[in-house]
Amino acid sequence: MDHKLRLVVWNVSGLNACARRTEIRSLIGTTSASIVCLQETKMELICSSVVLDTLGSEFDDYTYLPAQGTRGGILLAWKSRVVTITDPLFTMNVLTTKVTAATGTP
């Protein structure tokens, strides 16, 4: 099994449209990413159903920085069997975290 850390960072220009989330999910599925950072989500609230719809069930943990009105917004999602994300720090336009290999990952 391949446990290389793969990170995708993408300016998605909005996650509100269902068709857009479907397109993102399709493309992310081809990357073997273990961490995905979506910028410019333009969403003030992101719930687990949006993450599931956008990225699929393998991305089972997430945190986000809400958009300010229709500007900004960051979604950071990861596969918890591969990585652990801790110590999130949120500022106006920045989300910073600590990334470590998940326990038991070779």
Secondary structure by P-SEA (a helix, b strand, c coil): ccccbbbbbbcccccccaaaaaaaaaaaaaccccbbbbcccccccccaaaaaaccccccccbbbbbcccccbbbbbbbcccccccccccccccbbbbbbbcccccc
